[in-house]
Amino acid sequence: MPKVKTNSSAKKRFALTGTGKIKRKHAFKSHILTKKSTKRKRNLTKTGLVHKTDEPNVKFMLRVGK
């Protein structure tokens, strides 16, 4: 039986924490930044966590154990 490949786009976007949660980056920080406030841009720089309802899908793409 062949090995199952990890989704390449997912492994670039997500990282697992020590407790098994999934870290992600915020969207809307790449362009059109002049109209966004400094506070908003600063908060978008910080990492967030994937919501618990989306975790199974992301873990499947990363091929993390069940």
Predicted model as a PDB file, atoms N, CA, C, CB and O in Angstrom, pLDDT in the B-factor column:
MODEL        1                                                                  
ATOM      1  N   MET A   1       0.852  -1.184   0.000  1.00 85.00           N  
ATOM      2  CA  MET A   1       0.000   0.000   0.000  1.00 85.00           C  
ATOM      3  C   MET A   1       0.893   1.242   0.000  1.00 85.00           C  
ATOM      4  CB  MET A   1      -0.967   0.001   1.233  1.00 85.00           C  
ATOM      5  O   MET A   1       1.832   1.322   0.793  1.00 85.00           O  
ATOM      6  N   PRO A   2       0.613   2.217  -0.884  1.00 90.00           N  
ATOM      7  CA  PRO A   2       1.491   3.388  -0.971  1.00 90.00           C  
ATOM      8  C   PRO A   2       1.323   4.328   0.227  1.00 90.00           C  
ATOM      9  CB  PRO A   2       1.215   4.148  -2.262  1.00 90.00           C  
ATOM     10  O   PRO A   2       0.311   4.312   0.927  1.00 90.00           O  
ATOM     11  N   LYS A   3       2.350   5.138   0.428  1.00 88.00           N  
ATOM     12  CA  LYS A   3       2.282   6.143   1.484  1.00 88.00           C  
ATOM     13  C   LYS A   3       1.257   7.207   1.100  1.00 88.00           C  
ATOM     14  CB  LYS A   3       3.677   6.784   1.734  1.00 88.00           C  
ATOM     15  O   LYS A   3       1.039   7.470  -0.083  1.00 88.00           O  
ATOM     16  N   VAL A   4       0.636   7.812   2.099  1.00 91.00           N  
ATOM     17  CA  VAL A   4      -0.338   8.880   1.856  1.00 91.00           C  
ATOM     18  C   VAL A   4       0.394  10.208   1.954  1.00 91.00           C  
ATOM     19  CB  VAL A   4      -1.537   8.817   2.873  1.00 91.00           C  
ATOM     20  O   VAL A   4       1.098  10.470   2.929  1.00 91.00           O  
ATOM     21  N   LYS A   5       0.223  11.039   0.944  1.00 94.00           N  
ATOM     22  CA  LYS A   5       0.939  12.303   0.918  1.00 94.00           C  
ATOM     23  C   LYS A   5       0.227  13.371   1.740  1.00 94.00           C  
ATOM     24  CB  LYS A   5       1.108  12.776  -0.510  1.00 94.00           C  
ATOM     25  O   LYS A   5      -1.001  13.431   1.785  1.00 94.00           O  
ATOM     26  N   THR A   6       1.029  14.212   2.389  1.00 95.00           N  
ATOM     27  CA  THR A   6       0.521  15.380   3.096  1.00 95.00           C  
ATOM     28  C   THR A   6       0.158  16.448   2.073  1.00 95.00           C  
ATOM     29  CB  THR A   6       1.566  15.919   4.120  1.00 95.00           C  
ATOM     30  O   THR A   6       0.836  16.587   1.054  1.00 95.00           O  
ATOM     31  N   ASN A   7      -0.894  17.195   2.332  1.00 96.00           N  
ATOM     32  CA  ASN A   7      -1.278  18.300   1.460  1.00 96.00           C  
ATOM     33  C   ASN A   7      -0.222  19.392   1.563  1.00 96.00           C  
ATOM     34  CB  ASN A   7      -2.688  18.851   1.834  1.00 96.00           C  
ATOM     35  O   ASN A   7       0.000  19.947   2.638  1.00 96.00           O  
ATOM     36  N   SER A   8       0.433  19.702   0.435  1.00 96.00           N  
ATOM     37  CA  SER A   8       1.563  20.638   0.443  1.00 96.00           C  
ATOM     38  C   SER A   8       1.156  22.049   0.843  1.00 96.00           C  
ATOM     39  CB  SER A   8       2.212  20.672  -0.920  1.00 96.00           C  
ATOM     40  O   SER A   8       1.911  22.738   1.529  1.00 96.00           O  
ATOM     41  N   SER A   9      -0.032  22.489   0.420  1.00 96.00           N  
ATOM     42  CA  SER A   9      -0.460  23.840   0.776  1.00 96.00           C  
ATOM     43  C   SER A   9      -0.763  23.935   2.271  1.00 96.00           C  
ATOM     44  CB  SER A   9      -1.696  24.246  -0.044  1.00 96.00           C  
ATOM     45  O   SER A   9      -0.531  24.973   2.890  1.00 96.00           O  
ATOM     46  N   ALA A  10      -1.282  22.848   2.849  1.00 97.00           N  
ATOM     47  CA  ALA A  10      -1.617  22.862   4.278  1.00 97.00           C  
ATOM     48  C   ALA A  10      -0.370  22.879   5.140  1.00 97.00           C  
ATOM     49  CB  ALA A  10      -2.475  21.654   4.637  1.00 97.00           C  
ATOM     50  O   ALA A  10      -0.340  23.567   6.160  1.00 97.00           O  
ATOM     51  N   LYS A  11       0.658  22.140   4.757  1.00 96.00           N  
ATOM     52  CA  LYS A  11       1.859  22.097   5.592  1.00 96.00           C  
ATOM     53  C   LYS A  11       2.593  23.433   5.594  1.00 96.00           C  
ATOM     54  CB  LYS A  11       2.794  20.995   5.114  1.00 96.00           C  
ATOM     55  O   LYS A  11       3.365  23.712   6.511  1.00 96.00           O  
ATOM     56  N   LYS A  12       2.359  24.268   4.568  1.00 96.00           N  
ATOM     57  CA  LYS A  12       2.957  25.596   4.533  1.00 96.00           C  
ATOM     58  C   LYS A  12       2.164  26.598   5.374  1.00 96.00           C  
ATOM     59  CB  LYS A  12       3.053  26.086   3.095  1.00 96.00           C  
ATOM     60  O   LYS A  12       2.718  27.601   5.825  1.00 96.00           O  
ATOM     61  N   ARG A  13       0.875  26.333   5.589  1.00 97.00           N  
ATOM     62  CA  ARG A  13       0.003  27.303   6.252  1.00 97.00           C  
ATOM     63  C   ARG A  13      -0.257  27.030   7.723  1.00 97.00           C  
ATOM     64  CB  ARG A  13      -1.289  27.354   5.547  1.00 97.00           C  
ATOM     65  O   ARG A  13      -0.573  27.954   8.472  1.00 97.00           O  
ATOM     66  N   PHE A  14      -0.131  25.788   8.149  1.00 97.00           N  
ATOM     67  CA  PHE A  14      -0.502  25.426   9.510  1.00 97.00           C  
ATOM     68  C   PHE A  14       0.672  24.799  10.257  1.00 97.00           C  
ATOM     69  CB  PHE A  14      -1.686  24.466   9.495  1.00 97.00           C  
ATOM     70  O   PHE A  14       1.570  24.213   9.653  1.00 97.00           O  
ATOM     71  N   ALA A  15       0.647  24.935  11.588  1.00 97.00           N  
ATOM     72  CA  ALA A  15       1.660  24.312  12.442  1.00 97.00           C  
ATOM     73  C   ALA A  15       0.973  23.766  13.683  1.00 97.00           C  
ATOM     74  CB  ALA A  15       2.786  25.328  12.829  1.00 97.00           C  
ATOM     75  O   ALA A  15       0.055  24.386  14.221  1.00 97.00           O  
ATOM     76  N   LEU A  16       1.419  22.614  14.127  1.00 96.00           N  
ATOM     77  CA  LEU A  16       0.849  22.006  15.324  1.00 96.00           C  
ATOM     78  C   LEU A  16       1.550  22.530  16.566  1.00 96.00           C  
ATOM     79  CB  LEU A  16       0.952  20.477  15.259  1.00 96.00           C  
ATOM     80  O   LEU A  16       2.766  22.724  16.571  1.00 96.00           O  
ATOM     81  N   THR A  17       0.767  22.761  17.628  1.00 95.00           N  
ATOM     82  CA  THR A  17       1.344  23.141  18.909  1.00 95.00           C  
ATOM     83  C   THR A  17       1.626  21.875  19.716  1.00 95.00           C  
ATOM     84  CB  THR A  17       0.395  24.102  19.689  1.00 95.00           C  
ATOM     85  O   THR A  17       1.253  20.776  19.304  1.00 95.00           O  
ATOM     86  N   GLY A  18       2.268  22.028  20.837  1.00 95.00           N  
ATOM     87  CA  GLY A  18       2.580  20.887  21.686  1.00 95.00           C  
ATOM     88  C   GLY A  18       1.348  20.204  22.241  1.00 95.00           C  
ATOM     89  O   GLY A  18       1.375  19.004  22.514  1.00 95.00           O  
ATOM     90  N   THR A  19       0.273  20.949  22.412  1.00 95.00           N  
ATOM     91  CA  THR A  19      -0.956  20.386  22.974  1.00 95.00           C  
ATOM     92  C   THR A  19      -1.887  19.837  21.895  1.00 95.00           C  
ATOM     93  CB  THR A  19      -1.684  21.440  23.790  1.00 95.00           C  
ATOM     94  O   THR A  19      -2.973  19.349  22.211  1.00 95.00           O  
ATOM     95  N   GLY A  20      -1.477  19.910  20.619  1.00 93.00           N  
ATOM     96  CA  GLY A  20      -2.291  19.359  19.548  1.00 93.00           C  
ATOM     97  C   GLY A  20      -3.204  20.358  18.859  1.00 93.00           C  
ATOM     98  O   GLY A  20      -3.955  19.984  17.959  1.00 93.00           O  
ATOM     99  N   LYS A  21      -3.156  21.625  19.265  1.00 96.00           N  
ATOM    100  CA  LYS A  21      -3.932  22.638  18.566  1.00 96.00           C  
ATOM    101  C   LYS A  21      -3.197  23.022  17.285  1.00 96.00           C  
ATOM    102  CB  LYS A  21      -4.171  23.884  19.468  1.00 96.00           C  
ATOM    103  O   LYS A  21      -2.028  22.680  17.103  1.00 96.00           O  
ATOM    104  N   ILE A  22      -3.891  23.734  16.404  1.00 97.00           N  
ATOM    105  CA  ILE A  22      -3.298  24.094  15.122  1.00 97.00           C  
ATOM    106  C   ILE A  22      -3.197  25.610  15.012  1.00 97.00           C  
ATOM    107  CB  ILE A  22      -4.126  23.517  13.951  1.00 97.00           C  
ATOM    108  O   ILE A  22      -4.197  26.322  15.109  1.00 97.00           O  
ATOM    109  N   LYS A  23      -1.965  26.093  14.806  1.00 97.00           N  
ATOM    110  CA  LYS A  23      -1.739  27.517  14.638  1.00 97.00           C  
ATOM    111  C   LYS A  23      -1.947  27.901  13.183  1.00 97.00           C  
ATOM    112  CB  LYS A  23      -0.328  27.906  15.107  1.00 97.00           C  
ATOM    113  O   LYS A  23      -1.718  27.101  12.276  1.00 97.00           O  
ATOM    114  N   ARG A  24      -2.390  29.155  12.971  1.00 98.00           N  
ATOM    115  CA  ARG A  24      -2.593  29.669  11.623  1.00 98.00           C  
ATOM    116  C   ARG A  24      -2.254  31.149  11.601  1.00 98.00           C  
ATOM    117  CB  ARG A  24      -4.048  29.429  11.145  1.00 98.00           C  
ATOM    118  O   ARG A  24      -2.135  31.778  12.653  1.00 98.00           O  
ATOM    119  N   LYS A  25      -2.101  31.701  10.421  1.00 97.00           N  
ATOM    120  CA  LYS A  25      -1.896  33.131  10.272  1.00 97.00           C  
ATOM    121  C   LYS A  25      -3.218  33.792   9.907  1.00 97.00           C  
ATOM    122  CB  LYS A  25      -0.818  33.428   9.204  1.00 97.00           C  
ATOM    123  O   LYS A  25      -4.107  33.159   9.338  1.00 97.00           O  
ATOM    124  N   HIS A  26      -3.335  35.071  10.242  1.00 97.00           N  
ATOM    125  CA  HIS A  26      -4.535  35.814   9.891  1.00 97.00           C  
ATOM    126  C   HIS A  26      -4.508  36.218   8.419  1.00 97.00           C  
ATOM    127  CB  HIS A  26      -4.678  37.052  10.781  1.00 97.00           C  
ATOM    128  O   HIS A  26      -3.441  36.405   7.834  1.00 97.00           O  
ATOM    129  N   ALA A  27      -5.681  36.348   7.840  1.00 96.00           N  
ATOM    130  CA  ALA A  27      -5.811  36.816   6.461  1.00 96.00           C  
ATOM    131  C   ALA A  27      -5.842  38.350   6.444  1.00 96.00           C  
ATOM    132  CB  ALA A  27      -7.096  36.228   5.796  1.00 96.00           C  
ATOM    133  O   ALA A  27      -5.819  38.993   7.493  1.00 96.00           O  
ATOM    134  N   PHE A  28      -5.894  38.918   5.248  1.00 97.00           N  
ATOM    135  CA  PHE A  28      -6.042  40.369   5.028  1.00 97.00           C  
ATOM    136  C   PHE A  28      -4.825  41.169   5.479  1.00 97.00           C  
ATOM    137  CB  PHE A  28      -7.269  40.878   5.757  1.00 97.00           C  
ATOM    138  O   PHE A  28      -4.981  42.307   5.922  1.00 97.00           O  
ATOM    139  N   LYS A  29      -3.629  40.617   5.383  1.00 96.00           N  
ATOM    140  CA  LYS A  29      -2.427  41.354   5.794  1.00 96.00           C  
ATOM    141  C   LYS A  29      -1.437  41.486   4.638  1.00 96.00           C  
ATOM    142  CB  LYS A  29      -1.751  40.655   6.985  1.00 96.00           C  
ATOM    143  O   LYS A  29      -0.295  41.894   4.852  1.00 96.00           O  
ATOM    144  N   SER A  30      -1.855  41.146   3.417  1.00 96.00           N  
ATOM    145  CA  SER A  30      -0.888  41.108   2.321  1.00 96.00           C  
ATOM    146  C   SER A  30      -0.853  42.383   1.471  1.00 96.00           C  
ATOM    147  CB  SER A  30      -1.191  39.941   1.438  1.00 96.00           C  
ATOM    148  O   SER A  30       0.217  42.781   1.010  1.00 96.00           O  
ATOM    149  N   HIS A  31      -1.989  43.017   1.260  1.00 97.00           N  
ATOM    150  CA  HIS A  31      -1.994  44.230   0.430  1.00 97.00           C  
ATOM    151  C   HIS A  31      -3.211  45.078   0.794  1.00 97.00           C  
ATOM    152  CB  HIS A  31      -2.006  43.871  -1.097  1.00 97.00           C  
ATOM    153  O   HIS A  31      -4.048  44.668   1.599  1.00 97.00           O  
ATOM    154  N   ILE A  32      -3.296  46.255   0.197  1.00 96.00           N  
ATOM    155  CA  ILE A  32      -4.310  47.269   0.523  1.00 96.00           C  
ATOM    156  C   ILE A  32      -4.250  47.583   2.024  1.00 96.00           C  
ATOM    157  CB  ILE A  32      -5.745  46.777   0.118  1.00 96.00           C  
ATOM    158  O   ILE A  32      -5.245  47.464   2.740  1.00 96.00           O  
ATOM    159  N   LEU A  33      -3.074  47.980   2.474  1.00 97.00           N  
ATOM    160  CA  LEU A  33      -2.854  48.204   3.901  1.00 97.00           C  
ATOM    161  C   LEU A  33      -3.026  49.663   4.316  1.00 97.00           C  
ATOM    162  CB  LEU A  33      -1.478  47.738   4.277  1.00 97.00           C  
ATOM    163  O   LEU A  33      -3.077  49.960   5.509  1.00 97.00           O  
ATOM    164  N   THR A  34      -3.116  50.573   3.353  1.00 98.00           N  
ATOM    165  CA  THR A  34      -3.176  51.986   3.712  1.00 98.00           C  
ATOM    166  C   THR A  34      -4.481  52.358   4.398  1.00 98.00           C  
ATOM    167  CB  THR A  34      -2.991  52.835   2.483  1.00 98.00           C  
ATOM    168  O   THR A  34      -4.504  53.242   5.254  1.00 98.00           O  
ATOM    169  N   LYS A  35      -5.561  51.694   4.029  1.00 97.00           N  
ATOM    170  CA  LYS A  35      -6.853  52.033   4.640  1.00 97.00           C  
ATOM    171  C   LYS A  35      -7.092  51.320   5.961  1.00 97.00           C  
ATOM    172  CB  LYS A  35      -7.973  51.699   3.688  1.00 97.00           C  
ATOM    173  O   LYS A  35      -8.070  51.613   6.649  1.00 97.00           O  
ATOM    174  N   LYS A  36      -6.226  50.400   6.326  1.00 98.00           N  
ATOM    175  CA  LYS A  36      -6.383  49.662   7.578  1.00 98.00           C  
ATOM    176  C   LYS A  36      -5.614  50.374   8.686  1.00 98.00           C  
ATOM    177  CB  LYS A  36      -5.892  48.194   7.424  1.00 98.00           C  
ATOM    178  O   LYS A  36      -4.519  50.894   8.469  1.00 98.00           O  
ATOM    179  N   SER A  37      -6.201  50.386   9.863  1.00 98.00           N  
ATOM    180  CA  SER A  37      -5.564  51.090  10.979  1.00 98.00           C  
ATOM    181  C   SER A  37      -4.330  50.329  11.443  1.00 98.00           C  
ATOM    182  CB  SER A  37      -6.555  51.271  12.151  1.00 98.00           C  
ATOM    183  O   SER A  37      -4.187  49.133  11.191  1.00 98.00           O  
ATOM    184  N   THR A  38      -3.448  51.039  12.122  1.00 98.00           N  
ATOM    185  CA  THR A  38      -2.221  50.431  12.636  1.00 98.00           C  
ATOM    186  C   THR A  38      -2.542  49.324  13.627  1.00 98.00           C  
ATOM    187  CB  THR A  38      -1.331  51.491  13.298  1.00 98.00           C  
ATOM    188  O   THR A  38      -1.897  48.276  13.636  1.00 98.00           O  
ATOM    189  N   LYS A  39      -3.548  49.567  14.464  1.00 98.00           N  
ATOM    190  CA  LYS A  39      -3.941  48.560  15.454  1.00 98.00           C  
ATOM    191  C   LYS A  39      -4.440  47.291  14.769  1.00 98.00           C  
ATOM    192  CB  LYS A  39      -5.028  49.117  16.389  1.00 98.00           C  
ATOM    193  O   LYS A  39      -4.112  46.178  15.181  1.00 98.00           O  
ATOM    194  N   ARG A  40      -5.232  47.475  13.724  1.00 98.00           N  
ATOM    195  CA  ARG A  40      -5.768  46.331  12.993  1.00 98.00           C  
ATOM    196  C   ARG A  40      -4.648  45.524  12.327  1.00 98.00           C  
ATOM    197  CB  ARG A  40      -6.779  46.802  11.938  1.00 98.00           C  
ATOM    198  O   ARG A  40      -4.652  44.294  12.374  1.00 98.00           O  
ATOM    199  N   LYS A  41      -3.694  46.219  11.710  1.00 98.00           N  
ATOM    200  CA  LYS A  41      -2.582  45.532  11.058  1.00 98.00           C  
ATOM    201  C   LYS A  41      -1.704  44.827  12.077  1.00 98.00           C  
ATOM    202  CB  LYS A  41      -1.750  46.517  10.243  1.00 98.00           C  
ATOM    203  O   LYS A  41      -1.220  43.724  11.824  1.00 98.00           O  
ATOM    204  N   ARG A  42      -1.497  45.451  13.220  1.00 98.00           N  
ATOM    205  CA  ARG A  42      -0.675  44.840  14.273  1.00 98.00           C  
ATOM    206  C   ARG A  42      -1.325  43.568  14.792  1.00 98.00           C  
ATOM    207  CB  ARG A  42      -0.451  45.828  15.431  1.00 98.00           C  
ATOM    208  O   ARG A  42      -0.637  42.575  15.029  1.00 98.00           O  
ATOM    209  N   ASN A  43      -2.642  43.584  14.973  1.00 97.00           N  
ATOM    210  CA  ASN A  43      -3.338  42.396  15.468  1.00 97.00           C  
ATOM    211  C   ASN A  43      -3.394  41.282  14.426  1.00 97.00           C  
ATOM    212  CB  ASN A  43      -4.747  42.762  15.901  1.00 97.00           C  
ATOM    213  O   ASN A  43      -3.455  40.106  14.785  1.00 97.00           O  
ATOM    214  N   LEU A  44      -3.374  41.635  13.144  1.00 97.00           N  
ATOM    215  CA  LEU A  44      -3.353  40.621  12.100  1.00 97.00           C  
ATOM    216  C   LEU A  44      -2.001  39.927  11.998  1.00 97.00           C  
ATOM    217  CB  LEU A  44      -3.709  41.243  10.770  1.00 97.00           C  
ATOM    218  O   LEU A  44      -1.904  38.834  11.441  1.00 97.00           O  
ATOM    219  N   THR A  45      -0.957  40.554  12.533  1.00 97.00           N  
ATOM    220  CA  THR A  45       0.382  39.960  12.498  1.00 97.00           C  
ATOM    221  C   THR A  45       0.467  38.745  13.414  1.00 97.00           C  
ATOM    222  CB  THR A  45       1.439  40.997  12.901  1.00 97.00           C  
ATOM    223  O   THR A  45       1.187  37.790  13.122  1.00 97.00           O  
ATOM    224  N   LYS A  46      -0.258  38.782  14.507  1.00 97.00           N  
ATOM    225  CA  LYS A  46      -0.195  37.697  15.487  1.00 97.00           C  
ATOM    226  C   LYS A  46      -0.848  36.430  14.936  1.00 97.00           C  
ATOM    227  CB  LYS A  46      -0.878  38.118  16.801  1.00 97.00           C  
ATOM    228  O   LYS A  46      -1.722  36.490  14.071  1.00 97.00           O  
ATOM    229  N   THR A  47      -0.410  35.292  15.452  1.00 97.00           N  
ATOM    230  CA  THR A  47      -0.991  34.027  15.002  1.00 97.00           C  
ATOM    231  C   THR A  47      -2.295  33.761  15.733  1.00 97.00           C  
ATOM    232  CB  THR A  47      -0.007  32.862  15.223  1.00 97.00           C  
ATOM    233  O   THR A  47      -2.515  34.248  16.842  1.00 97.00           O  
ATOM    234  N   GLY A  48      -3.154  32.979  15.094  1.00 97.00           N  
ATOM    235  CA  GLY A  48      -4.400  32.564  15.694  1.00 97.00           C  
ATOM    236  C   GLY A  48      -4.457  31.053  15.740  1.00 97.00           C  
ATOM    237  O   GLY A  48      -3.506  30.373  15.356  1.00 97.00           O  
ATOM    238  N   LEU A  49      -5.572  30.532  16.210  1.00 97.00           N  
ATOM    239  CA  LEU A  49      -5.773  29.095  16.260  1.00 97.00           C  
ATOM    240  C   LEU A  49      -6.926  28.715  15.340  1.00 97.00           C  
ATOM    241  CB  LEU A  49      -6.045  28.626  17.708  1.00 97.00           C  
ATOM    242  O   LEU A  49      -7.883  29.471  15.175  1.00 97.00           O  
ATOM    243  N   VAL A  50      -6.821  27.543  14.751  1.00 97.00           N  
ATOM    244  CA  VAL A  50      -7.898  27.027  13.914  1.00 97.00           C  
ATOM    245  C   VAL A  50      -9.079  26.663  14.813  1.00 97.00           C  
ATOM    246  CB  VAL A  50      -7.424  25.790  13.079  1.00 97.00           C  
ATOM    247  O   VAL A  50      -8.894  26.064  15.872  1.00 97.00           O  
ATOM    248  N   HIS A  51     -10.283  27.022  14.394  1.00 97.00           N  
ATOM    249  CA  HIS A  51     -11.475  26.736  15.177  1.00 97.00           C  
ATOM    250  C   HIS A  51     -11.675  25.227  15.290  1.00 97.00           C  
ATOM    251  CB  HIS A  51     -12.714  27.402  14.547  1.00 97.00           C  
ATOM    252  O   HIS A  51     -11.309  24.470  14.391  1.00 97.00           O  
ATOM    253  N   LYS A  52     -12.259  24.804  16.405  1.00 95.00           N  
ATOM    254  CA  LYS A  52     -12.388  23.366  16.679  1.00 95.00           C  
ATOM    255  C   LYS A  52     -13.232  22.639  15.637  1.00 95.00           C  
ATOM    256  CB  LYS A  52     -12.994  23.154  18.050  1.00 95.00           C  
ATOM    257  O   LYS A  52     -13.040  21.442  15.425  1.00 95.00           O  
ATOM    258  N   THR A  53     -14.168  23.340  14.978  1.00 97.00           N  
ATOM    259  CA  THR A  53     -14.978  22.684  13.952  1.00 97.00           C  
ATOM    260  C   THR A  53     -14.183  22.457  12.664  1.00 97.00           C  
ATOM    261  CB  THR A  53     -16.224  23.517  13.655  1.00 97.00           C  
ATOM    262  O   THR A  53     -14.530  21.582  11.870  1.00 97.00           O  
ATOM    263  N   ASP A  54     -13.124  23.235  12.451  1.00 97.00           N  
ATOM    264  CA  ASP A  54     -12.299  23.074  11.255  1.00 97.00           C  
ATOM    265  C   ASP A  54     -11.098  22.168  11.493  1.00 97.00           C  
ATOM    266  CB  ASP A  54     -11.825  24.425  10.769  1.00 97.00           C  
ATOM    267  O   ASP A  54     -10.440  21.752  10.540  1.00 97.00           O  
ATOM    268  N   GLU A  55     -10.803  21.856  12.754  1.00 96.00           N  
ATOM    269  CA  GLU A  55      -9.623  21.055  13.070  1.00 96.00           C  
ATOM    270  C   GLU A  55      -9.594  19.692  12.387  1.00 96.00           C  
ATOM    271  CB  GLU A  55      -9.538  20.861  14.542  1.00 96.00           C  
ATOM    272  O   GLU A  55      -8.538  19.303  11.888  1.00 96.00           O  
ATOM    273  N   PRO A  56     -10.709  18.937  12.336  1.00 95.00           N  
ATOM    274  CA  PRO A  56     -10.635  17.634  11.664  1.00 95.00           C  
ATOM    275  C   PRO A  56     -10.216  17.726  10.203  1.00 95.00           C  
ATOM    276  CB  PRO A  56     -11.966  16.946  11.749  1.00 95.00           C  
ATOM    277  O   PRO A  56      -9.456  16.884   9.725  1.00 95.00           O  
ATOM    278  N   ASN A  57     -10.706  18.745   9.483  1.00 96.00           N  
ATOM    279  CA  ASN A  57     -10.338  18.905   8.078  1.00 96.00           C  
ATOM    280  C   ASN A  57      -8.859  19.219   7.920  1.00 96.00           C  
ATOM    281  CB  ASN A  57     -11.172  20.005   7.438  1.00 96.00           C  
ATOM    282  O   ASN A  57      -8.192  18.665   7.045  1.00 96.00           O  
ATOM    283  N   VAL A  58      -8.342  20.112   8.770  1.00 97.00           N  
ATOM    284  CA  VAL A  58      -6.933  20.494   8.684  1.00 97.00           C  
ATOM    285  C   VAL A  58      -6.051  19.317   9.080  1.00 97.00           C  
ATOM    286  CB  VAL A  58      -6.638  21.717   9.584  1.00 97.00           C  
ATOM    287  O   VAL A  58      -5.025  19.071   8.445  1.00 97.00           O  
ATOM    288  N   LYS A  59      -6.439  18.593  10.118  1.00 96.00           N  
ATOM    289  CA  LYS A  59      -5.656  17.433  10.539  1.00 96.00           C  
ATOM    290  C   LYS A  59      -5.644  16.353   9.464  1.00 96.00           C  
ATOM    291  CB  LYS A  59      -6.209  16.866  11.844  1.00 96.00           C  
ATOM    292  O   LYS A  59      -4.651  15.643   9.307  1.00 96.00           O  
ATOM    293  N   PHE A  60      -6.743  16.226   8.724  1.00 96.00           N  
ATOM    294  CA  PHE A  60      -6.770  15.272   7.617  1.00 96.00           C  
ATOM    295  C   PHE A  60      -5.791  15.686   6.522  1.00 96.00           C  
ATOM    296  CB  PHE A  60      -8.192  15.156   7.042  1.00 96.00           C  
ATOM    297  O   PHE A  60      -5.085  14.847   5.962  1.00 96.00           O  
ATOM    298  N   MET A  61      -5.753  16.982   6.220  1.00 96.00           N  
ATOM    299  CA  MET A  61      -4.825  17.463   5.195  1.00 96.00           C  
ATOM    300  C   MET A  61      -3.373  17.291   5.630  1.00 96.00           C  
ATOM    301  CB  MET A  61      -5.102  18.931   4.878  1.00 96.00           C  
ATOM    302  O   MET A  61      -2.501  17.011   4.808  1.00 96.00           O  
ATOM    303  N   LEU A  62      -3.118  17.460   6.933  1.00 95.00           N  
ATOM    304  CA  LEU A  62      -1.766  17.290   7.463  1.00 95.00           C  
ATOM    305  C   LEU A  62      -1.452  15.832   7.747  1.00 95.00           C  
ATOM    306  CB  LEU A  62      -1.591  18.108   8.729  1.00 95.00           C  
ATOM    307  O   LEU A  62      -0.310  15.494   8.057  1.00 95.00           O  
ATOM    308  N   ARG A  63      -2.453  14.961   7.643  1.00 94.00           N  
ATOM    309  CA  ARG A  63      -2.315  13.537   7.924  1.00 94.00           C  
ATOM    310  C   ARG A  63      -1.813  13.275   9.335  1.00 94.00           C  
ATOM    311  CB  ARG A  63      -1.381  12.901   6.926  1.00 94.00           C  
ATOM    312  O   ARG A  63      -0.934  12.445   9.565  1.00 94.00           O  
ATOM    313  N   VAL A  64      -2.414  14.025  10.288  1.00 88.00           N  
ATOM    314  CA  VAL A  64      -2.090  13.849  11.692  1.00 88.00           C  
ATOM    315  C   VAL A  64      -2.933  12.708  12.240  1.00 88.00           C  
ATOM    316  CB  VAL A  64      -2.327  15.160  12.496  1.00 88.00           C  
ATOM    317  O   VAL A  64      -4.072  12.524  11.809  1.00 88.00           O  
ATOM    318  N   GLY A  65      -2.402  11.947  13.172  1.00 75.00           N  
ATOM    319  CA  GLY A  65      -3.137  10.822  13.748  1.00 75.00           C  
ATOM    320  C   GLY A  65      -4.476  11.231  14.318  1.00 75.00           C  
ATOM    321  O   GLY A  65      -4.662  12.379  14.722  1.00 75.00           O  
ATOM    322  N   LYS A  66      -5.404  10.300  14.351  1.00 59.00           N  
ATOM    323  CA  LYS A  66      -6.773  10.624  14.767  1.00 59.00           C  
ATOM    324  C   LYS A  66      -6.942  10.665  16.235  1.00 59.00           C  
ATOM    325  CB  LYS A  66      -7.727   9.655  14.210  1.00 59.00           C  
ATOM    326  O   LYS A  66      -8.041  10.925  16.723  1.00 59.00           O  
TER     327      LYS A  66                                                      
ENDMDL                                                                          
END                                                                             
